[in-house]
Amino acid sequence: MEKLTGKDMALGIQHLFAMFGATILVPLLTGLNPSTALVSAGIGTLIFHLCTKFKVPVFQGSSFAYLGAIAAIVGSYGIEYAQGGIIFAGLIYLVIAIAAYFAGPQRIKKVFPPVVTGPVIVVIGLSLVSTGVSDATNTALTGSTLISLAIALFTMIVVVVCTIFAKGFFKLVPILIGLGIGYLSCILLDFANVITMDYSAISMAHWINIPYYTEGFFTLPKFDLVAILAIAPIALVTCMEHIGDITTNGAVVGKDFFKDPGLHRTLLGDGLASMFAGFIGGPANTTYSENTGVLATTKNYNPNLLRIAAVCAVILGIFGKFGAILQTIPTPVRGGVEFILFGMISAIGIRTLAEAKLDFTHSRNLIIVALILSVGTGFSVTGGLAVNIGNVEVTISGLFLAVIIGILFNLILPQQLEKIDDNSNTAEETEA
């Protein structure tokens, strides 16, 4: 076993901060416990490393893809039922991992090409935008829509400035800095009697969280068909994000992780990490590109650094007062960060299409992208598609419909037709 140095510890903590802002934001926006999210991220990371033979330098953090679905189920049914959906999402990973083992990673990629995954990611971002606007204009603490919006815009500007102009470590954690400075500005406004902050959660919190004793810290899952259908199918999207992240991570490190330890092992690790999160009450986990950015910047690819970050995340999650502070972050501050994050999710989807160099003069590509965008955003706005199964009414999310439509039309529409059309057009032009 390699001996860890003080520098290794510092680099490991840096990885913790790189994932920290995004990992705690997901539970804050969905009604889950941020302390539990840190514990599930840390232990999930260790599970992932165990599954991948300790070879892949990856951190498992809260996935934004599930944000809208989890928030809806928590609001309508409760946290326990959202946990059940997350567990089934992890099971889908396990099924795809088995398929990758027997069929190989290339065949898995063909089912989810960029023409499908790109617009689906766009739909995820667009479906969340209304949440950002709602939080940015929330008047619970401020009493004024204009004051709330000003706080949100100030927080957003801090994130943008840090992202573009900050150097070194500060450039890696713009979300964390935005949340911190936004929170500080609200404290100052509270002292000036402009707004009224609520710190009661901090005084009521335990110093140390104890599983199943501290309220909200580790809850047992329950299962419901509606919750499962709303959350689990999103794993089809995040599996493709997983493939992209593992590809990028391998390119940075200079190794082919699809061969060693194998795509089936990385998918297995991701799936088990999400299932564990579901069992204790954390959000679904996913591989984090933020930590790949740290690897690229530091040029230190030691997987032990990610395991140091994982242990530190668990330790922070156990301290109840720390989690309570996170829960008191004002809603407009979160809204300001959401403006950036949700827009960036959609932008990443557009980047996926651009990097794939898809030819949109081909009607096949246009049709697939158009259907995914229209079905996904359309049904997301209307609250999904309600279907009666026996005596139970099941609501199918717009995102799930978009994924299914994209996969089916990508498999059904022959790519050769475009070539035939192009040849016929060329022949007509020659005759003319």
C-alpha positions as CSV (number, residue, x, y, z in Angstrom):
1,M,0.0,0.0,0.0
2,E,1.4,3.4,-1.0
3,K,2.3,5.8,1.8
4,L,0.2,9.0,1.8
5,T,2.1,12.3,2.1
6,G,0.9,15.7,3.3
7,K,0.7,16.8,-0.3
8,D,-1.5,13.8,-1.1
9,M,-3.8,14.8,1.7
10,A,-4.0,18.4,0.4
11,L,-4.8,17.2,-3.1
12,G,-7.4,14.8,-1.8
13,I,-9.1,17.6,0.1
14,Q,-9.0,19.7,-3.1
15,H,-10.9,16.9,-4.9
16,L,-13.5,17.1,-2.0
17,F,-14.0,20.8,-2.7
18,A,-14.2,20.3,-6.4
19,M,-17.3,18.1,-6.0
20,F,-18.6,19.7,-2.9
21,G,-20.8,22.5,-4.3
22,A,-22.7,20.4,-6.8
23,T,-23.1,17.4,-4.5
24,I,-24.7,19.4,-1.7
25,L,-26.8,21.5,-4.1
26,V,-28.8,18.5,-5.4
27,P,-30.2,17.5,-2.0
28,L,-30.8,21.2,-1.1
29,L,-33.0,21.5,-4.2
30,T,-34.8,18.2,-3.9
31,G,-35.6,18.1,-0.2
32,L,-33.1,15.4,0.7
33,N,-30.6,15.7,3.5
34,P,-27.2,17.2,2.4
35,S,-25.4,15.4,5.2
36,T,-26.7,12.1,4.0
37,A,-25.7,13.1,0.4
38,L,-22.1,13.6,1.5
39,V,-22.0,10.2,3.3
40,S,-23.6,8.5,0.3
41,A,-21.2,10.2,-2.1
42,G,-18.2,9.2,0.0
43,I,-19.1,5.6,0.6
44,G,-20.4,5.4,-3.0
45,T,-17.0,6.4,-4.2
46,L,-15.3,3.7,-2.1
47,I,-17.8,1.2,-3.6
48,F,-16.9,2.3,-7.1
49,H,-13.2,2.0,-6.4
50,L,-13.7,-1.5,-5.0
51,C,-15.7,-2.6,-8.2
52,T,-13.0,-1.1,-10.5
53,K,-10.1,-2.8,-8.8
54,F,-8.9,0.6,-7.3
55,K,-7.7,1.6,-10.8
56,V,-10.0,4.4,-11.9
57,P,-9.5,7.9,-10.3
58,V,-13.2,8.8,-10.1
59,F,-15.5,10.5,-7.5
60,Q,-19.2,9.7,-7.2
61,G,-21.3,12.7,-6.5
62,S,-25.0,13.7,-6.6
63,S,-26.4,13.6,-10.2
64,F,-28.3,16.6,-11.5
65,A,-30.1,14.5,-14.1
66,Y,-32.5,13.1,-11.4
67,L,-33.1,16.5,-9.8
68,G,-36.5,17.3,-11.3
69,A,-37.9,13.8,-10.8
70,I,-36.6,13.4,-7.3
71,A,-38.0,16.8,-6.3
72,A,-41.4,15.9,-7.7
73,I,-41.6,12.6,-5.9
74,V,-40.3,14.0,-2.6
75,G,-43.0,16.7,-2.8
76,S,-45.9,14.4,-3.7
77,Y,-45.0,11.1,-2.0
78,G,-42.1,11.6,0.4
79,I,-38.4,11.0,0.5
80,E,-38.8,7.3,1.1
81,Y,-40.5,6.7,-2.2
82,A,-37.8,8.7,-4.0
83,Q,-35.3,6.4,-2.5
84,G,-37.1,3.4,-4.0
85,G,-36.9,5.0,-7.5
86,I,-33.2,5.7,-7.0
87,I,-32.6,2.0,-6.1
88,F,-34.3,0.9,-9.3
89,A,-32.2,3.4,-11.2
90,G,-29.1,1.6,-9.8
91,L,-30.6,-1.7,-10.9
92,I,-30.8,-0.4,-14.5
93,Y,-27.1,0.3,-14.3
94,L,-26.5,-3.3,-13.3
95,V,-28.5,-4.6,-16.3
96,I,-26.5,-2.4,-18.7
97,A,-23.3,-3.5,-17.0
98,I,-24.2,-7.1,-17.7
99,A,-25.1,-6.2,-21.3
100,A,-21.7,-4.4,-21.6
101,Y,-19.9,-7.5,-20.3
102,F,-21.4,-9.8,-22.9
103,A,-22.0,-7.5,-25.9
104,G,-19.0,-5.1,-25.4
105,P,-19.0,-1.3,-24.9
106,Q,-19.2,-0.4,-28.6
107,R,-22.7,-2.0,-29.0
108,I,-23.9,-0.2,-25.9
109,K,-22.7,3.1,-27.4
110,K,-24.7,2.4,-30.6
111,V,-28.0,2.4,-28.7
112,F,-27.2,5.8,-27.1
113,P,-25.4,7.9,-29.8
114,P,-24.9,11.6,-29.4
115,V,-27.9,12.3,-31.6
116,V,-30.0,10.9,-28.7
117,T,-28.0,11.8,-25.6
118,G,-27.3,15.4,-26.7
119,P,-31.0,16.6,-26.9
120,V,-32.0,14.5,-23.9
121,I,-29.5,16.4,-21.8
122,V,-30.9,19.7,-23.2
123,V,-34.4,18.6,-22.1
124,I,-33.0,17.9,-18.6
125,G,-31.7,21.5,-18.3
126,L,-34.8,23.1,-19.8
127,S,-37.2,21.2,-17.6
128,L,-35.4,22.6,-14.5
129,V,-35.2,26.3,-15.5
130,S,-38.6,27.1,-13.9
131,T,-37.3,25.8,-10.6
132,G,-34.4,28.3,-10.8
133,V,-36.7,31.2,-11.5
134,S,-39.0,30.2,-8.7
135,D,-36.2,30.0,-6.2
136,A,-34.6,33.2,-7.4
137,T,-37.9,35.1,-6.8
138,N,-38.8,33.4,-3.5
139,T,-39.8,36.0,-0.9
140,A,-40.0,33.8,2.2
141,L,-36.9,35.5,3.8
142,T,-36.8,38.8,1.9
143,G,-40.4,39.9,1.7
144,S,-39.7,41.4,-1.8
145,T,-39.4,39.8,-5.2
146,L,-36.9,42.5,-6.3
147,I,-34.6,41.9,-3.2
148,S,-34.7,38.2,-3.8
149,L,-33.9,38.6,-7.5
150,A,-31.1,41.0,-6.7
151,I,-29.5,38.4,-4.3
152,A,-29.9,35.7,-7.0
153,L,-28.3,37.9,-9.7
154,F,-25.4,38.9,-7.3
155,T,-24.7,35.2,-6.6
156,M,-24.9,34.3,-10.3
157,I,-22.4,37.1,-11.1
158,V,-20.0,35.8,-8.5
159,V,-20.1,32.3,-10.0
160,V,-19.6,33.7,-13.5
161,V,-16.6,35.9,-12.4
162,C,-15.0,33.0,-10.6
163,T,-15.5,30.7,-13.5
164,I,-14.0,33.1,-16.1
165,F,-11.4,35.1,-14.1
166,A,-10.3,33.1,-11.1
167,K,-7.0,31.2,-11.0
168,G,-5.8,27.9,-9.6
169,F,-7.9,26.4,-6.8
170,F,-10.6,29.1,-6.9
171,K,-11.3,28.4,-10.5
172,L,-12.2,24.8,-9.5
173,V,-14.9,25.7,-7.0
174,P,-17.0,28.6,-8.5
175,I,-20.2,27.1,-7.2
176,L,-18.9,26.8,-3.7
177,I,-17.6,30.4,-3.7
178,G,-20.9,31.6,-5.2
179,L,-22.9,29.9,-2.4
180,G,-20.5,31.2,0.3
181,I,-20.4,34.8,-0.8
182,G,-24.2,34.8,-1.5
183,Y,-24.8,33.4,2.0
184,L,-22.5,36.1,3.5
185,S,-24.3,38.9,1.7
186,C,-27.6,37.6,3.1
187,I,-26.1,37.6,6.7
188,L,-25.0,41.3,6.2
189,L,-28.5,42.1,4.9
190,D,-30.0,40.5,7.9
191,F,-27.8,42.6,10.2
192,A,-29.0,45.7,8.3
193,N,-32.6,44.5,8.8
194,V,-33.2,44.3,5.1
195,I,-34.1,40.6,5.2
196,T,-34.8,38.1,8.0
197,M,-32.6,35.0,8.2
198,D,-33.7,31.8,9.9
199,Y,-30.9,29.9,11.8
200,S,-33.2,27.7,13.8
201,A,-32.1,24.6,12.0
202,I,-28.5,25.1,13.2
203,S,-29.5,25.3,16.9
204,M,-31.8,22.3,16.6
205,A,-29.3,20.1,14.9
206,H,-27.2,17.4,16.6
207,W,-23.5,17.8,16.7
208,I,-23.1,14.2,15.5
209,N,-25.5,12.5,13.1
210,I,-26.4,9.0,14.2
211,P,-28.1,6.7,11.5
212,Y,-31.8,6.2,12.2
213,Y,-31.6,8.2,15.4
214,T,-31.0,11.7,14.1
215,E,-34.2,12.8,12.2
216,G,-33.7,12.8,8.4
217,F,-30.3,11.2,8.5
218,F,-30.6,7.8,6.9
219,T,-34.2,6.8,6.1
220,L,-35.5,3.4,4.9
221,P,-36.8,3.3,1.4
222,K,-40.4,2.5,0.2
223,F,-41.4,1.4,-3.3
224,D,-44.2,2.8,-5.5
225,L,-44.7,2.2,-9.2
226,V,-45.2,5.9,-10.0
227,A,-42.0,6.9,-8.2
228,I,-40.1,4.1,-9.9
229,L,-41.3,5.1,-13.4
230,A,-40.5,8.7,-12.7
231,I,-37.0,8.3,-11.5
232,A,-35.5,4.9,-12.7
233,P,-35.6,5.5,-16.5
234,I,-33.3,8.5,-16.1
235,A,-30.5,6.0,-15.6
236,L,-30.6,5.4,-19.4
237,V,-29.4,9.0,-19.8
238,T,-26.8,9.0,-17.0
239,C,-25.4,5.7,-18.3
240,M,-24.4,7.6,-21.4
241,E,-23.0,10.5,-19.3
242,H,-21.0,7.8,-17.5
243,I,-19.5,6.5,-20.7
244,G,-18.5,10.0,-21.7
245,D,-17.0,10.7,-18.2
246,I,-15.0,7.4,-18.2
247,T,-13.8,8.2,-21.7
248,T,-12.6,11.6,-20.7
249,N,-11.1,10.4,-17.5
250,G,-9.1,7.7,-19.3
251,A,-7.9,10.3,-21.9
252,V,-6.7,12.6,-19.1
253,V,-4.9,9.7,-17.3
254,G,-3.6,8.1,-20.5
255,K,-5.3,4.7,-19.9
256,D,-8.2,2.8,-21.6
257,F,-10.5,2.1,-18.7
258,F,-13.0,0.4,-21.1
259,K,-10.4,-2.4,-21.4
260,D,-9.0,-2.4,-17.8
261,P,-10.9,-2.7,-15.5
262,G,-13.7,-2.7,-18.2
263,L,-16.8,-0.7,-18.8
264,H,-18.9,-3.3,-17.1
265,R,-17.0,-2.8,-13.9
266,T,-17.4,1.0,-14.0
267,L,-21.1,0.7,-14.7
268,L,-21.4,-1.8,-11.9
269,G,-19.6,0.6,-9.5
270,D,-21.8,3.5,-10.5
271,G,-25.0,1.4,-10.2
272,L,-24.1,0.0,-6.7
273,A,-23.2,3.5,-5.5
274,S,-26.6,4.8,-6.5
275,M,-28.3,1.8,-4.9
276,F,-26.5,2.4,-1.7
277,A,-27.5,6.1,-1.8
278,G,-31.1,5.1,-2.3
279,F,-31.0,2.7,0.7
280,I,-29.8,5.4,3.1
281,G,-31.6,8.5,1.7
282,G,-29.1,10.2,-0.6
283,P,-29.5,11.3,-4.2
284,A,-28.5,9.1,-7.1
285,N,-24.7,9.2,-7.6
286,T,-22.8,9.6,-10.8
287,T,-19.2,10.1,-12.0
288,Y,-18.0,13.7,-11.6
289,S,-16.3,15.5,-14.4
290,E,-15.3,18.3,-11.9
291,N,-12.8,15.8,-10.4
292,T,-11.5,14.9,-13.8
293,G,-10.8,18.6,-14.2
294,V,-8.7,18.5,-11.0
295,L,-6.8,15.5,-12.4
296,A,-6.0,17.4,-15.6
297,T,-4.9,20.5,-13.7
298,T,-2.7,18.8,-11.1
299,K,-1.3,16.0,-13.3
300,N,-1.6,13.7,-10.3
301,Y,-3.7,10.6,-11.2
302,N,-3.3,8.6,-8.0
303,P,-6.7,7.0,-7.3
304,N,-5.8,7.2,-3.6
305,L,-6.5,11.0,-3.7
306,L,-10.1,10.3,-4.6
307,R,-10.4,7.9,-1.7
308,I,-9.1,10.6,0.6
309,A,-11.8,12.9,-0.6
310,A,-14.4,10.2,-0.1
311,V,-13.4,9.6,3.5
312,C,-13.4,13.4,4.2
313,A,-16.9,13.6,2.7
314,V,-18.2,10.9,5.1
315,I,-16.6,12.7,8.0
316,L,-18.3,16.0,7.1
317,G,-21.6,14.3,6.6
318,I,-21.5,12.9,10.1
319,F,-21.2,16.4,11.7
320,G,-24.9,17.5,12.1
321,K,-24.2,21.2,12.6
322,F,-22.4,21.4,9.3
323,G,-25.3,19.9,7.4
324,A,-27.7,22.3,9.2
325,I,-25.7,25.3,8.0
326,L,-26.1,24.0,4.5
327,Q,-29.8,23.8,4.9
328,T,-30.0,27.5,6.0
329,I,-28.6,28.7,2.7
330,P,-31.3,31.2,1.5
331,T,-33.4,30.2,-1.4
332,P,-32.5,33.2,-3.7
333,V,-28.8,32.3,-3.3
334,R,-29.6,28.8,-4.5
335,G,-31.7,30.3,-7.3
336,G,-28.7,32.4,-8.5
337,V,-26.5,29.2,-8.7
338,E,-29.4,27.4,-10.5
339,F,-29.5,30.0,-13.2
340,I,-26.0,28.9,-14.2
341,L,-26.2,25.2,-13.5
342,F,-29.4,24.4,-15.2
343,G,-28.5,26.5,-18.3
344,M,-25.1,24.7,-18.3
345,I,-26.8,21.3,-18.4
346,S,-28.6,22.3,-21.6
347,A,-25.4,23.8,-22.9
348,I,-23.6,20.5,-22.3
349,G,-26.2,18.8,-24.4
350,I,-25.6,21.2,-27.2
351,R,-21.9,20.7,-26.8
352,T,-22.4,16.9,-27.1
353,L,-24.1,17.5,-30.5
354,A,-21.4,19.8,-31.6
355,E,-18.5,17.6,-30.6
356,A,-20.2,14.6,-32.4
357,K,-20.1,16.8,-35.6
358,L,-23.6,15.7,-36.6
359,D,-24.8,16.7,-40.0
360,F,-28.1,18.5,-39.6
361,T,-28.6,18.8,-43.3
362,H,-29.7,15.1,-43.0
363,S,-33.4,15.0,-42.1
364,R,-32.8,11.8,-40.0
365,N,-30.8,13.7,-37.4
366,L,-33.2,16.7,-37.5
367,I,-36.2,14.4,-36.9
368,I,-34.6,12.6,-33.9
369,V,-33.5,15.8,-32.2
370,A,-36.8,17.6,-33.0
371,L,-38.9,14.8,-31.5
372,I,-36.8,14.5,-28.4
373,L,-36.9,18.2,-27.7
374,S,-40.6,18.6,-28.4
375,V,-41.8,15.5,-26.6
376,G,-39.4,16.0,-23.6
377,T,-40.1,19.7,-23.0
378,G,-43.8,19.5,-24.0
379,F,-44.7,16.7,-21.5
380,S,-42.3,18.2,-18.8
381,V,-44.3,21.4,-18.9
382,T,-47.6,19.6,-18.7
383,G,-46.5,17.4,-15.8
384,G,-46.0,14.2,-17.8
385,L,-48.3,11.7,-19.4
386,A,-51.0,10.2,-17.1
387,V,-51.7,6.5,-17.9
388,N,-54.2,4.3,-16.1
389,I,-52.8,0.8,-15.3
390,G,-55.7,-1.1,-13.7
391,N,-56.9,1.1,-10.8
392,V,-53.6,2.9,-10.6
393,E,-52.8,6.1,-12.4
394,V,-49.2,6.3,-13.4
395,T,-47.6,9.5,-14.6
396,I,-44.8,9.0,-17.2
397,S,-42.3,11.8,-17.2
398,G,-41.5,13.9,-20.2
399,L,-37.8,12.9,-19.9
400,F,-38.6,9.2,-20.0
401,L,-40.8,9.7,-23.1
402,A,-38.0,11.7,-24.7
403,V,-35.4,8.9,-24.1
404,I,-37.7,6.2,-25.4
405,I,-38.7,8.2,-28.5
406,G,-35.0,9.0,-29.2
407,I,-33.8,5.4,-28.8
408,L,-36.7,4.0,-31.0
409,F,-36.3,6.4,-33.8
410,N,-32.5,6.1,-33.8
411,L,-32.9,2.3,-34.2
412,I,-35.8,2.5,-36.7
413,L,-34.7,5.2,-39.1
414,P,-32.1,3.7,-41.4
415,Q,-29.0,5.8,-41.8
416,Q,-28.6,4.5,-45.4
417,L,-31.7,6.4,-46.6
418,E,-29.9,9.7,-46.4
419,K,-27.2,8.4,-48.7
420,I,-29.8,7.1,-51.2
421,D,-31.5,10.5,-51.1
422,D,-28.2,12.3,-51.6
423,N,-27.3,10.1,-54.5
424,S,-30.7,10.6,-56.2
425,N,-30.4,14.4,-55.8
426,T,-26.9,14.3,-57.3
427,A,-28.2,12.2,-60.2
428,E,-31.1,14.7,-60.8
429,E,-28.6,17.6,-60.7
430,T,-26.4,15.8,-63.3
431,E,-29.3,15.2,-65.6
432,A,-30.4,18.8,-65.3
